[in-house]
C-alpha cells in the first residue's frame, strides 16, 4: 500500500469514523452519557493495559531468566502499548480495536499472523519434508564402553 494513502487513512479516515460514531451515539443516548462512556472506556482500558503490561513484563523476565529470547512477549508489550494509545484516544472505533488487542489469544494471533506475513516467522528448514513424529516411540538396546 502506498505510504501516503496509509497516512491519509490514519489521519483523516479514522477521525471521521470516530466523529460519526460519537455523533450517532450522542444522538441516541445524549451528550453527557456519551462523554461519560468515552471517559469510562479510557479509564477502564488504562487499568487493563497496566495489569496486562505487568503480566507481560513478568513473562519476559521469566523467559530471560530461563535463557530464552521472549520475542513474542516483547511484541505483545508493543501491541499493549499501541492498545493503550488507542484506548486513550476519544472514540468508539479505536476503543473497540484497543479492547480487541487486550484479549490475549487475539493479540497473540495478530502477532503470529503479522510475523508470518512479513516473512519473519518461517518453518524450520526441512520441517515441511519430515513426517510428523510418532508418539511413544521406544528404541531398546544394549551398550558397552570400549574405553574401559
C-alpha positions as CSV (number, residue, x, y, z in Angstrom):
1,X,0.0,0.0,0.0
2,X,1.2,3.5,-0.8
3,X,2.5,5.1,2.4
4,X,0.8,8.4,1.6
5,X,-2.6,6.6,1.3
6,X,-2.0,4.9,4.6
7,X,-1.2,8.1,6.4
8,X,-4.2,9.7,4.8
9,X,-6.4,6.9,6.1
10,X,-4.9,7.2,9.6
11,X,-5.1,10.9,10.0
12,X,-8.3,11.7,8.1
13,X,-10.3,8.5,7.8
14,X,-10.2,7.3,11.4
15,X,-11.1,10.7,13.0
16,X,-14.0,10.9,10.6
17,X,-15.3,7.5,11.6
18,X,-14.8,8.4,15.3
19,X,-16.8,11.6,14.8
20,X,-19.6,9.8,13.0
21,X,-19.9,7.2,15.8
22,X,-19.7,9.9,18.6
23,X,-22.5,11.9,16.9
24,X,-24.7,8.8,16.4
25,X,-24.2,7.6,19.9
26,X,-24.7,11.1,21.3
27,X,-27.9,11.5,19.4
28,X,-29.2,8.2,20.8
29,X,-28.2,8.4,24.5
30,X,-27.3,12.1,24.9
31,X,-24.2,14.2,25.2
32,X,-23.3,13.7,28.9
33,X,-23.7,9.9,28.8
34,X,-21.6,9.8,25.6
35,X,-18.8,11.8,27.3
36,X,-19.0,9.6,30.4
37,X,-18.8,6.5,28.3
38,X,-15.8,7.8,26.5
39,X,-14.0,8.7,29.7
40,X,-15.0,5.4,31.3
41,X,-13.6,3.3,28.4
42,X,-10.3,5.3,28.6
43,X,-10.0,4.7,32.4
44,X,-11.0,1.0,32.2
45,X,-8.7,0.5,29.2
46,X,-5.8,2.2,31.0
47,X,-6.3,-0.1,34.1
48,X,-6.5,-3.2,31.9
49,X,-3.4,-2.3,29.9
50,X,-1.5,-1.7,33.1
51,X,-2.4,-5.1,34.5
52,X,-1.6,-6.9,31.3
53,X,1.6,-4.9,30.9
54,X,2.9,-6.0,34.3
55,X,1.9,-9.6,33.4
56,X,3.7,-9.5,30.1
57,X,6.8,-7.9,31.7
58,X,6.9,-10.8,34.3
59,X,6.7,-13.3,31.4
60,X,9.5,-11.5,29.6
61,X,11.6,-11.6,32.8
62,X,10.9,-15.3,33.4
63,X,11.8,-16.1,29.8
64,X,15.1,-14.3,30.1
65,X,15.8,-15.9,33.4
66,X,15.4,-19.3,31.7
67,X,17.9,-18.1,29.0
68,X,15.2,-17.8,26.3
69,X,14.6,-14.9,24.0
70,X,11.0,-13.9,24.7
71,X,10.3,-12.3,21.3
72,X,6.6,-12.9,21.2
73,X,6.2,-11.5,24.7
74,X,8.2,-8.4,23.8
75,X,6.0,-7.9,20.7
76,X,2.9,-8.3,23.0
77,X,4.3,-5.4,25.0
78,X,4.4,-3.3,21.9
79,X,0.8,-4.3,21.0
80,X,-0.2,-3.4,24.6
81,X,1.4,0.0,24.2
82,X,-0.5,0.6,21.0
83,X,-3.7,-0.7,22.6
84,X,-3.2,1.8,25.5
85,X,-2.8,4.6,23.0
86,X,-5.9,3.6,21.1
87,X,-7.9,3.3,24.3
88,X,-6.9,6.8,25.5
89,X,-8.0,8.4,22.2
90,X,-11.6,9.5,22.4
91,X,-13.9,7.5,20.3
92,X,-15.6,4.1,20.0
93,X,-13.9,2.7,16.9
94,X,-10.4,3.0,18.5
95,X,-11.8,1.6,21.8
96,X,-13.1,-1.5,20.0
97,X,-9.7,-2.1,18.3
98,X,-7.9,-1.3,21.6
99,X,-10.0,-3.7,23.6
100,X,-9.6,-6.4,21.0
101,X,-5.8,-6.0,21.4
102,X,-6.3,-6.7,25.1
103,X,-7.6,-10.2,24.6
104,X,-4.5,-12.4,24.9
105,X,-5.4,-15.1,22.2
106,X,-6.4,-12.3,19.8
107,X,-3.3,-10.4,20.5
108,X,-1.0,-13.4,20.0
109,X,-2.9,-14.5,16.8
110,X,-2.4,-11.0,15.4
111,X,1.4,-11.1,16.2
112,X,1.8,-14.6,14.7
113,X,-0.2,-13.5,11.6
114,X,2.0,-10.4,11.2
115,X,5.2,-12.3,11.6
116,X,4.2,-15.0,9.1
117,X,3.0,-12.3,6.6
118,X,6.2,-10.3,7.0
119,X,8.3,-13.5,6.4
120,X,10.0,-13.3,9.8
121,X,8.3,-16.4,11.2
122,X,9.0,-19.4,8.9
123,X,9.1,-23.1,9.4
124,X,12.4,-24.6,10.4
125,X,14.5,-25.8,7.4
126,X,13.4,-29.3,6.4
127,X,10.4,-29.2,8.7
128,X,7.9,-29.5,5.8
129,X,9.5,-32.6,4.4
130,X,9.8,-34.6,7.6
131,X,6.9,-36.8,8.6
132,X,5.2,-36.0,11.9
133,X,6.9,-37.6,14.9
134,X,5.5,-40.8,16.1
135,X,4.0,-40.9,19.6
136,X,5.6,-43.1,22.2
137,X,8.4,-44.4,20.1
138,X,10.8,-46.6,22.1
139,X,14.1,-47.9,20.9
140,X,15.5,-50.7,23.1
141,X,19.1,-51.8,23.0
142,X,22.3,-52.5,24.9
143,X,25.6,-50.7,25.0
144,X,29.1,-51.1,26.4
145,X,32.0,-48.8,26.7
146,X,35.1,-49.6,24.7
147,X,37.4,-47.3,26.6
148,X,37.3,-49.2,29.9
